[in-house]
Amino acid sequence: MIVFAFCMGVLIGVLATIASILLLVNWFERGPKMGVYDTIRFPCPICGEMYHAQSKGSSLKSLREFNLVNTPKDVLSDVNRHAPFECPKCFTTFKICIYPTVCVIKVGRTEKEEGS
């Protein structure tokens, strides 16, 4: 009886290890769900301070960086995901205008800007 219980314990341990390995392999094949985005750099339309926005518009799983003028269309399609943006220097709020040409446009004033 003791030998049977010992064998069952070993068998359960081996099966649990195999299941864990299969889950890890499956996770690595699918890839991570968060943290894969491209970065787009563009200037504030008022003071010119460079701002960095994230985009998950690309189907490529990479962490690339672009200037606004050389950004691929698929990446650019998701540039306003966190818009409106706020300039950390002059507190202007703005977003990216994609059509007909790519440009940065002011969309309003922030409470910080109005208070100063």
Secondary structure, DSSP 8 states (H G I E B T S, - for coil): -HHHHHHHHHHHHHHHHHHHHHHHHHHHHH--SSS--EEEEEE-TTT--EEEEEE---SS----EEEGGG--HHHHTTGGGG-SEE-TTT-EEEEEE-SSS-EEEEEEE-HHHHH-
